[in-house]
Amino acid sequence: MHTIWLNALIFEQTMKKKIALKDIAKALNVSSTLVSMVLNGHSKQHGISSITQQKVLAKAKELNYQPNSIARGLRTGKTNTIGLIVPDISNAFYAQIAKKIESKASEKGYHLIFCSSNECLKKEEDLIQMLRGRQVDGLILASTALHSLTIQNLIDENFPLVLIDRKVDELTTNHVVVDNYTSSFKAVEQLIANNHQRIGLLSIGPSHLSSIKDRERGYLAALKKHHIASNPSYICTIPFQTVHKAVGKCLHTLIQNPKPVTALYATNNNIAKACLYHLQKMKIKIPQQIALLAYDDIDLFEFCYPSVTAVEQPIDKIGVESLAILLDLIQNPSGQGDKPKQITLSARLIIRNSCGTLIKQPS
């Protein structure tokens, strides 16, 4: 009985031990260099027989050998791993981008490490350093930065980097973004076409983000084109950290205004979801009493009642294009001195039931 227990314990400890190249070499009475050549696919150029290759591969499988990607990266300069940092891992927009990038990267033989900065520059910079420490081959980043020495250092080092969703105005680098200005302009024009002139803007902080600034510019430009005076009391900036609570407070202010808004324009999907919740709680009907339009389409907006008119961003294209640029930078480092690759994609407005038509504006 004791013998069985002892053997089980030895087996357990053996399984916990990290198997190294030298363990395979010792088991086969060959050199670690030979094992490394076989496992790294360099057998032919070194004249290693097919029988020896088969023995090495079989022993590696038997011992459950797992290669150390960091150590291999130090030897080869490549780990076939890329990093992705986004502001909000829980936001469906970023989650879907990550899914597309992970899927396409896997097809190309790359692994993805996915991180969330929570719109905190310090955390973003810490994550960049962590990923560099893990020897990632390149980085895709939706940055929260207004200024960033850390990102500038990456650019100066010619480290493979692609910004997505947001540009950092002071940095000249590769990016894949959406034409937020034009799509926002057209969205607000849709509300105006439905006879709305008192349009509340619920924007997300930080306010310096290029994507948000462009959506706000589109809102103001649409009002100006149609000779509607912008009203500062109709504009709310919602802190990223307190979206749900802040949206409720903002809606009470907009609706209790002496001239209350008749439409709401939410500049991201989390704000729009909070609007749906609070308007229902306040027993305000959409679109009969107030219209709602969202930037960032998600599945919920199609199936909720009423369905929500929304700007649909080209999520798959953002993922595919950013990864294609990054892999080109990784695989062709000599071309990194060329002009940065900068892509601006179009978004489309999906008209559903939440905008309504205001028959008569209240005086």
C-alpha positions as a Markdown table, in Angstrom:
| # | Residue | x | y | z |
|---|---|---|---|---|
| 1 | Met | 0.0 | 0.0 | 0.0 |
| 2 | His | 2.8 | 2.4 | 1.0 |
| 3 | Thr | 4.7 | 1.4 | -2.3 |
| 4 | Ile | 1.6 | 2.3 | -4.4 |
| 5 | Trp | 1.2 | 5.7 | -2.6 |
| 6 | Leu | 5.0 | 6.4 | -3.0 |
| 7 | Asn | 4.9 | 5.6 | -6.7 |
| 8 | Ala | 1.8 | 7.8 | -7.2 |
| 9 | Leu | 3.6 | 10.7 | -5.4 |
| 10 | Ile | 6.8 | 10.3 | -7.5 |
| 11 | Phe | 4.6 | 10.2 | -10.7 |
| 12 | Glu | 2.8 | 13.4 | -9.5 |
| 13 | Gln | 6.1 | 15.2 | -8.8 |
| 14 | Thr | 7.4 | 14.1 | -12.2 |
| 15 | Met | 4.4 | 15.5 | -14.0 |
| 16 | Lys | 4.8 | 18.8 | -12.2 |
| 17 | Lys | 8.4 | 19.1 | -13.3 |
| 18 | Lys | 9.0 | 21.3 | -16.3 |
| 19 | Ile | 10.6 | 19.1 | -19.0 |
| 20 | Ala | 13.6 | 20.7 | -20.7 |
| 21 | Leu | 15.6 | 19.8 | -23.8 |
| 22 | Lys | 18.3 | 18.3 | -21.6 |
| 23 | Asp | 15.7 | 15.8 | -20.2 |
| 24 | Ile | 14.9 | 14.5 | -23.7 |
| 25 | Ala | 18.6 | 14.4 | -24.6 |
| 26 | Lys | 19.4 | 12.4 | -21.4 |
| 27 | Ala | 16.6 | 9.9 | -22.0 |
| 28 | Leu | 17.9 | 9.3 | -25.6 |
| 29 | Asn | 21.7 | 9.6 | -24.8 |
| 30 | Val | 22.1 | 12.3 | -27.4 |
| 31 | Ser | 23.1 | 16.0 | -27.1 |
| 32 | Ser | 20.7 | 18.8 | -26.2 |
| 33 | Thr | 21.9 | 20.6 | -29.4 |
| 34 | Leu | 20.7 | 17.7 | -31.5 |
| 35 | Val | 17.3 | 17.7 | -29.8 |
| 36 | Ser | 17.0 | 21.4 | -30.3 |
| 37 | Met | 17.7 | 21.1 | -34.0 |
| 38 | Val | 15.0 | 18.4 | -34.4 |
| 39 | Leu | 12.4 | 20.3 | -32.5 |
| 40 | Asn | 13.1 | 23.5 | -34.3 |
| 41 | Gly | 12.8 | 21.9 | -37.7 |
| 42 | His | 16.5 | 22.2 | -38.6 |
| 43 | Ser | 17.2 | 18.4 | -39.0 |
| 44 | Lys | 17.7 | 18.3 | -42.8 |
| 45 | Gln | 20.4 | 21.0 | -43.0 |
| 46 | His | 22.3 | 19.3 | -40.2 |
| 47 | Gly | 22.0 | 15.8 | -41.7 |
| 48 | Ile | 20.0 | 14.2 | -38.8 |
| 49 | Ser | 18.5 | 10.9 | -39.9 |
| 50 | Ser | 14.7 | 10.4 | -40.1 |
| 51 | Ile | 15.0 | 7.6 | -37.5 |
| 52 | Thr | 16.7 | 9.9 | -35.0 |
| 53 | Gln | 14.1 | 12.6 | -35.7 |
| 54 | Gln | 11.3 | 10.2 | -35.0 |
| 55 | Lys | 12.9 | 9.1 | -31.8 |
| 56 | Val | 13.3 | 12.7 | -30.6 |
| 57 | Leu | 9.7 | 13.6 | -31.5 |
| 58 | Ala | 8.3 | 10.5 | -29.9 |
| 59 | Lys | 10.3 | 11.1 | -26.6 |
| 60 | Ala | 9.2 | 14.7 | -26.5 |
| 61 | Lys | 5.6 | 13.7 | -26.8 |
| 62 | Glu | 6.0 | 10.9 | -24.2 |
| 63 | Leu | 7.5 | 13.4 | -21.7 |
| 64 | Asn | 4.9 | 16.1 | -22.6 |
| 65 | Tyr | 7.6 | 18.6 | -23.5 |
| 66 | Gln | 6.3 | 22.1 | -23.8 |
| 67 | Pro | 8.7 | 24.6 | -25.4 |
| 68 | Asn | 9.6 | 27.7 | -23.5 |
| 69 | Ser | 8.5 | 30.5 | -25.9 |
| 70 | Ile | 10.4 | 33.2 | -24.1 |
| 71 | Ala | 13.7 | 31.3 | -24.1 |
| 72 | Arg | 13.2 | 30.3 | -27.8 |
| 73 | Gly | 12.4 | 34.0 | -28.5 |
| 74 | Leu | 15.7 | 35.0 | -27.0 |
| 75 | Arg | 17.5 | 32.5 | -29.3 |
| 76 | Thr | 15.6 | 33.2 | -32.5 |
| 77 | Gly | 14.3 | 36.8 | -32.0 |
| 78 | Lys | 10.7 | 35.6 | -32.5 |
| 79 | Thr | 8.1 | 34.1 | -30.2 |
| 80 | Asn | 5.2 | 34.1 | -32.6 |
| 81 | Thr | 3.2 | 36.0 | -30.0 |
| 82 | Ile | 1.5 | 39.4 | -30.4 |
| 83 | Gly | 0.0 | 41.7 | -27.8 |
| 84 | Leu | -3.4 | 43.5 | -27.9 |
| 85 | Ile | -4.2 | 46.3 | -25.4 |
| 86 | Val | -7.7 | 47.8 | -25.4 |
| 87 | Pro | -9.3 | 50.2 | -22.9 |
| 88 | Asp | -12.2 | 48.0 | -21.9 |
| 89 | Ile | -12.1 | 44.2 | -22.2 |
| 90 | Ser | -15.8 | 44.0 | -21.3 |
| 91 | Asn | -17.0 | 46.2 | -24.1 |
| 92 | Ala | -18.5 | 44.2 | -26.9 |
| 93 | Phe | -16.8 | 46.3 | -29.5 |
| 94 | Tyr | -13.3 | 45.5 | -28.3 |
| 95 | Ala | -14.1 | 41.9 | -27.4 |
| 96 | Gln | -15.2 | 41.3 | -31.0 |
| 97 | Ile | -12.1 | 43.0 | -32.4 |
| 98 | Ala | -10.0 | 40.7 | -30.2 |
| 99 | Lys | -11.9 | 37.7 | -31.3 |
| 100 | Lys | -11.2 | 38.5 | -35.0 |
| 101 | Ile | -7.5 | 39.3 | -34.4 |
| 102 | Glu | -7.1 | 36.1 | -32.4 |
| 103 | Ser | -8.7 | 34.0 | -35.1 |
| 104 | Lys | -6.7 | 35.4 | -37.9 |
| 105 | Ala | -3.5 | 35.4 | -35.9 |
| 106 | Ser | -4.0 | 31.7 | -35.1 |
| 107 | Glu | -4.3 | 31.0 | -38.8 |
| 108 | Lys | -0.9 | 32.6 | -39.3 |
| 109 | Gly | 0.7 | 30.7 | -36.5 |
| 110 | Tyr | 0.6 | 33.5 | -33.9 |
| 111 | His | -0.7 | 33.5 | -30.4 |
| 112 | Leu | -2.5 | 36.6 | -28.9 |
| 113 | Ile | -2.1 | 38.1 | -25.4 |
| 114 | Phe | -5.2 | 40.3 | -24.7 |
| 115 | Cys | -5.1 | 43.0 | -22.0 |
| 116 | Ser | -7.3 | 45.8 | -20.8 |
| 117 | Ser | -6.0 | 49.2 | -19.6 |
| 118 | Asn | -9.3 | 50.4 | -18.1 |
| 119 | Glu | -8.6 | 53.9 | -19.7 |
| 120 | Cys | -5.7 | 54.3 | -17.4 |
| 121 | Leu | -2.5 | 55.6 | -19.0 |
| 122 | Lys | -0.2 | 54.2 | -16.2 |
| 123 | Lys | -1.8 | 50.8 | -16.5 |
| 124 | Glu | -1.4 | 50.9 | -20.3 |
| 125 | Glu | 2.3 | 51.8 | -20.0 |
| 126 | Asp | 2.8 | 49.0 | -17.5 |
| 127 | Leu | 1.1 | 46.5 | -19.8 |
| 128 | Ile | 3.3 | 47.6 | -22.7 |
| 129 | Gln | 6.4 | 46.9 | -20.5 |
| 130 | Met | 5.0 | 43.6 | -19.4 |
| 131 | Leu | 4.3 | 42.5 | -23.0 |
| 132 | Arg | 7.8 | 43.6 | -24.0 |
| 133 | Gly | 9.1 | 41.5 | -21.1 |
| 134 | Arg | 7.3 | 38.5 | -22.5 |
| 135 | Gln | 9.1 | 39.1 | -25.9 |
| 136 | Val | 6.0 | 39.7 | -28.0 |
| 137 | Asp | 6.8 | 40.2 | -31.6 |
| 138 | Gly | 4.5 | 43.2 | -32.0 |
| 139 | Leu | 1.7 | 45.2 | -30.5 |
| 140 | Ile | -1.8 | 46.3 | -31.5 |
| 141 | Leu | -3.0 | 49.1 | -29.2 |
| 142 | Ala | -6.2 | 51.2 | -28.6 |
| 143 | Ser | -4.4 | 53.8 | -26.6 |
| 144 | Thr | -5.9 | 56.1 | -23.9 |
| 145 | Ala | -2.9 | 58.4 | -24.2 |
| 146 | Leu | -2.8 | 62.1 | -25.1 |
| 147 | His | 1.0 | 62.1 | -24.8 |
| 148 | Ser | 3.0 | 58.9 | -24.3 |
| 149 | Leu | 6.8 | 58.7 | -24.1 |
| 150 | Thr | 6.4 | 54.9 | -23.9 |
| 151 | Ile | 4.7 | 54.7 | -27.3 |
| 152 | Gln | 7.1 | 57.2 | -28.8 |
| 153 | Asn | 10.0 | 54.9 | -27.6 |
| 154 | Leu | 8.4 | 52.0 | -29.4 |
| 155 | Ile | 8.2 | 54.0 | -32.6 |
| 156 | Asp | 11.8 | 55.2 | -32.2 |
| 157 | Glu | 12.9 | 51.6 | -31.7 |
| 158 | Asn | 11.0 | 50.5 | -34.9 |
| 159 | Phe | 9.1 | 48.1 | -32.7 |
| 160 | Pro | 6.1 | 46.6 | -34.7 |
| 161 | Leu | 3.1 | 48.7 | -33.6 |
| 162 | Val | -0.3 | 49.4 | -34.9 |
| 163 | Leu | -2.8 | 51.8 | -33.2 |
| 164 | Ile | -6.5 | 51.0 | -33.6 |
| 165 | Asp | -9.8 | 52.9 | -33.0 |
| 166 | Arg | -7.9 | 56.0 | -31.8 |
| 167 | Lys | -5.0 | 58.1 | -33.1 |
| 168 | Val | -2.6 | 59.9 | -30.9 |
| 169 | Asp | -2.2 | 63.2 | -32.6 |
| 170 | Glu | 1.4 | 63.8 | -31.6 |
| 171 | Leu | 2.6 | 60.4 | -32.8 |
| 172 | Thr | 3.2 | 59.4 | -36.4 |
| 173 | Thr | 2.7 | 55.7 | -36.7 |
| 174 | Asn | 0.7 | 52.9 | -38.3 |
| 175 | His | -3.1 | 53.0 | -37.5 |
| 176 | Val | -6.5 | 51.6 | -38.5 |
| 177 | Val | -9.3 | 53.9 | -37.5 |
| 178 | Val | -12.9 | 54.6 | -38.4 |
| 179 | Asp | -14.1 | 57.9 | -40.0 |
| 180 | Asn | -15.9 | 58.9 | -36.8 |
| 181 | Tyr | -16.6 | 62.5 | -38.0 |
| 182 | Thr | -18.5 | 61.6 | -41.1 |
| 183 | Ser | -20.5 | 58.7 | -39.6 |
| 184 | Ser | -21.4 | 60.9 | -36.6 |
| 185 | Phe | -22.4 | 63.7 | -38.9 |
| 186 | Lys | -24.8 | 61.4 | -40.8 |
| 187 | Ala | -26.2 | 59.9 | -37.7 |
| 188 | Val | -27.2 | 63.3 | -36.3 |
| 189 | Glu | -28.6 | 64.3 | -39.6 |
| 190 | Gln | -30.9 | 61.3 | -39.4 |
| 191 | Leu | -32.3 | 62.7 | -36.1 |
| 192 | Ile | -32.7 | 66.1 | -37.7 |
| 193 | Ala | -34.5 | 64.5 | -40.7 |
| 194 | Asn | -36.9 | 63.0 | -38.2 |
| 195 | Asn | -37.7 | 66.6 | -37.0 |
| 196 | His | -35.5 | 66.6 | -33.9 |
| 197 | Gln | -33.7 | 69.8 | -33.1 |
| 198 | Arg | -33.1 | 69.5 | -29.3 |
| 199 | Ile | -30.6 | 66.7 | -29.5 |
| 200 | Gly | -28.7 | 65.7 | -26.3 |
| 201 | Leu | -25.1 | 64.5 | -26.7 |
| 202 | Leu | -23.9 | 61.9 | -24.2 |
| 203 | Ser | -20.2 | 61.6 | -24.7 |
| 204 | Ile | -17.7 | 59.3 | -23.0 |
| 205 | Gly | -14.5 | 60.4 | -21.2 |
| 206 | Pro | -11.6 | 60.9 | -21.5 |
| 207 | Ser | -12.5 | 63.8 | -23.8 |
| 208 | His | -9.1 | 64.0 | -25.5 |
| 209 | Leu | -9.6 | 60.7 | -27.4 |
| 210 | Ser | -9.5 | 61.2 | -31.1 |
| 211 | Ser | -12.5 | 59.0 | -31.8 |
| 212 | Ile | -14.7 | 60.8 | -29.3 |
| 213 | Lys | -13.6 | 64.2 | -30.4 |
| 214 | Asp | -14.5 | 63.4 | -34.0 |
| 215 | Arg | -17.9 | 62.1 | -33.0 |
| 216 | Glu | -18.5 | 65.4 | -31.1 |
| 217 | Arg | -17.3 | 67.4 | -34.1 |
| 218 | Gly | -19.7 | 65.5 | -36.4 |
| 219 | Tyr | -22.6 | 66.3 | -34.0 |
| 220 | Leu | -21.8 | 70.0 | -33.9 |
| 221 | Ala | -21.3 | 70.1 | -37.7 |
| 222 | Ala | -24.6 | 68.5 | -38.4 |
| 223 | Leu | -26.4 | 71.1 | -36.2 |
| 224 | Lys | -24.6 | 73.9 | -37.8 |
| 225 | Lys | -25.4 | 72.8 | -41.4 |
| 226 | His | -29.1 | 72.8 | -40.5 |
| 227 | His | -28.9 | 76.1 | -38.7 |
| 228 | Ile | -29.6 | 74.6 | -35.3 |
| 229 | Ala | -27.8 | 76.4 | -32.5 |
| 230 | Ser | -25.7 | 74.1 | -30.2 |
| 231 | Asn | -26.8 | 74.3 | -26.6 |
| 232 | Pro | -24.0 | 73.5 | -24.0 |
| 233 | Ser | -26.7 | 72.4 | -21.6 |
| 234 | Tyr | -27.5 | 69.5 | -24.0 |
| 235 | Ile | -24.0 | 68.1 | -23.8 |
| 236 | Cys | -22.9 | 65.7 | -21.1 |
| 237 | Thr | -19.5 | 64.0 | -20.7 |
| 238 | Ile | -19.8 | 60.6 | -19.0 |
| 239 | Pro | -16.8 | 59.4 | -17.0 |
| 240 | Phe | -15.6 | 56.0 | -18.2 |
| 241 | Gln | -15.5 | 54.6 | -14.6 |
| 242 | Thr | -19.1 | 55.5 | -13.7 |
| 243 | Val | -21.1 | 55.2 | -16.9 |
| 244 | His | -24.3 | 53.7 | -15.4 |
| 245 | Lys | -24.7 | 56.2 | -12.6 |
| 246 | Ala | -23.5 | 59.2 | -14.6 |
| 247 | Val | -26.0 | 58.5 | -17.4 |
| 248 | Gly | -28.9 | 58.4 | -15.0 |
| 249 | Lys | -27.9 | 61.8 | -13.6 |
| 250 | Cys | -27.4 | 63.3 | -17.1 |
| 251 | Leu | -30.8 | 62.1 | -18.3 |
| 252 | His | -32.6 | 63.7 | -15.4 |
| 253 | Thr | -30.8 | 67.0 | -16.2 |
| 254 | Leu | -31.6 | 66.8 | -19.9 |
| 255 | Ile | -35.2 | 65.9 | -19.4 |
| 256 | Gln | -35.8 | 68.5 | -16.7 |
| 257 | Asn | -34.3 | 71.3 | -18.8 |
| 258 | Pro | -36.8 | 74.2 | -19.4 |
| 259 | Lys | -36.6 | 73.1 | -23.0 |
| 260 | Pro | -36.0 | 69.4 | -22.7 |
| 261 | Val | -34.3 | 67.4 | -25.4 |
| 262 | Thr | -36.4 | 65.2 | -27.7 |
| 263 | Ala | -33.5 | 63.0 | -28.9 |
| 264 | Leu | -30.4 | 61.4 | -27.4 |
| 265 | Tyr | -27.2 | 60.7 | -29.2 |
| 266 | Ala | -25.0 | 58.2 | -27.2 |
| 267 | Thr | -21.4 | 58.1 | -28.4 |
| 268 | Asn | -20.8 | 54.5 | -27.4 |
| 269 | Asn | -22.7 | 51.3 | -26.7 |
| 270 | Asn | -22.3 | 51.3 | -23.0 |
| 271 | Ile | -23.8 | 54.8 | -22.7 |
| 272 | Ala | -26.7 | 53.7 | -25.0 |
| 273 | Lys | -27.4 | 50.6 | -22.8 |
| 274 | Ala | -27.5 | 52.8 | -19.7 |
| 275 | Cys | -29.9 | 55.1 | -21.5 |
| 276 | Leu | -32.2 | 52.2 | -22.2 |
| 277 | Tyr | -32.1 | 51.1 | -18.5 |
| 278 | His | -32.8 | 54.6 | -17.0 |
| 279 | Leu | -35.4 | 55.7 | -19.5 |
| 280 | Gln | -37.4 | 52.5 | -18.8 |
| 281 | Lys | -37.0 | 53.1 | -15.1 |
| 282 | Met | -38.2 | 56.7 | -15.6 |
| 283 | Lys | -41.2 | 55.3 | -17.6 |
| 284 | Ile | -40.2 | 57.4 | -20.7 |
| 285 | Lys | -41.2 | 55.7 | -23.9 |
| 286 | Ile | -38.8 | 55.4 | -26.9 |
| 287 | Pro | -39.4 | 56.8 | -29.5 |
| 288 | Gln | -42.7 | 58.3 | -28.6 |
| 289 | Gln | -41.3 | 60.6 | -25.9 |
| 290 | Ile | -37.6 | 60.6 | -26.7 |
| 291 | Ala | -35.5 | 59.2 | -29.6 |
| 292 | Leu | -32.3 | 57.3 | -29.1 |
| 293 | Leu | -29.4 | 56.8 | -31.4 |
| 294 | Ala | -26.2 | 54.9 | -30.5 |
| 295 | Tyr | -22.7 | 54.9 | -31.9 |
| 296 | Asp | -21.4 | 51.3 | -31.9 |
| 297 | Asp | -23.9 | 48.6 | -32.9 |
| 298 | Ile | -24.2 | 45.5 | -30.8 |
| 299 | Asp | -26.6 | 42.5 | -30.9 |
| 300 | Leu | -28.7 | 43.9 | -28.1 |
| 301 | Phe | -29.8 | 46.9 | -30.2 |
| 302 | Glu | -31.3 | 44.7 | -32.9 |
| 303 | Phe | -33.3 | 42.5 | -30.6 |
| 304 | Cys | -34.4 | 44.8 | -27.8 |
| 305 | Tyr | -37.8 | 46.7 | -27.9 |
| 306 | Pro | -37.8 | 49.1 | -29.5 |
| 307 | Ser | -34.8 | 48.2 | -31.7 |
| 308 | Val | -32.1 | 50.9 | -31.6 |
| 309 | Thr | -30.8 | 52.9 | -34.5 |
| 310 | Ala | -27.0 | 52.6 | -34.4 |
| 311 | Val | -23.7 | 53.3 | -36.2 |
| 312 | Glu | -22.1 | 50.0 | -37.1 |
| 313 | Gln | -18.3 | 50.1 | -37.1 |
| 314 | Pro | -16.5 | 47.6 | -39.4 |
| 315 | Ile | -15.2 | 45.5 | -36.6 |
| 316 | Asp | -13.9 | 42.6 | -38.7 |
| 317 | Lys | -12.0 | 45.0 | -41.0 |
| 318 | Ile | -10.4 | 46.8 | -38.1 |
| 319 | Gly | -9.1 | 43.4 | -36.8 |
| 320 | Val | -8.0 | 42.1 | -40.2 |
| 321 | Glu | -6.3 | 45.2 | -41.5 |
| 322 | Ser | -4.5 | 45.9 | -38.2 |
| 323 | Leu | -3.2 | 42.4 | -38.0 |
| 324 | Ala | -2.1 | 42.4 | -41.6 |
| 325 | Ile | -0.1 | 45.6 | -41.1 |
| 326 | Leu | 1.5 | 44.2 | -37.9 |
| 327 | Leu | 2.5 | 40.9 | -39.4 |
| 328 | Asp | 4.0 | 42.7 | -42.4 |
| 329 | Leu | 6.1 | 44.8 | -39.9 |
| 330 | Ile | 7.2 | 41.7 | -38.0 |
| 331 | Gln | 8.1 | 39.6 | -41.1 |
| 332 | Asn | 9.6 | 42.5 | -43.1 |
| 333 | Pro | 11.5 | 44.6 | -40.6 |
| 334 | Ser | 13.6 | 46.2 | -43.3 |
| 335 | Gly | 10.4 | 48.0 | -44.5 |
| 336 | Gln | 9.7 | 49.7 | -41.2 |
| 337 | Gly | 11.4 | 52.9 | -42.2 |
| 338 | Asp | 8.8 | 53.4 | -44.9 |
| 339 | Lys | 5.9 | 55.8 | -44.6 |
| 340 | Pro | 3.5 | 54.5 | -41.8 |
| 341 | Lys | 0.5 | 52.6 | -43.1 |
| 342 | Gln | -2.7 | 54.5 | -42.1 |
| 343 | Ile | -6.1 | 53.3 | -42.9 |
| 344 | Thr | -9.4 | 55.0 | -42.3 |
| 345 | Leu | -12.5 | 52.9 | -42.7 |
| 346 | Ser | -16.2 | 53.9 | -43.2 |
| 347 | Ala | -19.0 | 53.1 | -40.8 |
| 348 | Arg | -22.7 | 52.7 | -41.7 |
| 349 | Leu | -25.9 | 53.8 | -40.1 |
| 350 | Ile | -28.4 | 51.1 | -39.4 |
| 351 | Ile | -31.9 | 52.6 | -39.0 |
| 352 | Arg | -34.2 | 50.8 | -36.7 |
| 353 | Asn | -37.2 | 51.9 | -34.5 |
| 354 | Ser | -35.7 | 54.1 | -31.8 |
| 355 | Cys | -35.4 | 57.4 | -33.7 |
| 356 | Gly | -39.0 | 57.9 | -34.5 |
| 357 | Thr | -40.4 | 61.0 | -36.1 |
| 358 | Leu | -41.4 | 63.9 | -33.9 |
| 359 | Ile | -44.6 | 65.3 | -35.3 |
| 360 | Lys | -44.5 | 68.5 | -33.4 |
| 361 | Gln | -41.7 | 70.0 | -31.4 |
| 362 | Pro | -42.9 | 71.2 | -27.9 |
| 363 | Ser | -42.7 | 75.0 | -27.6 |
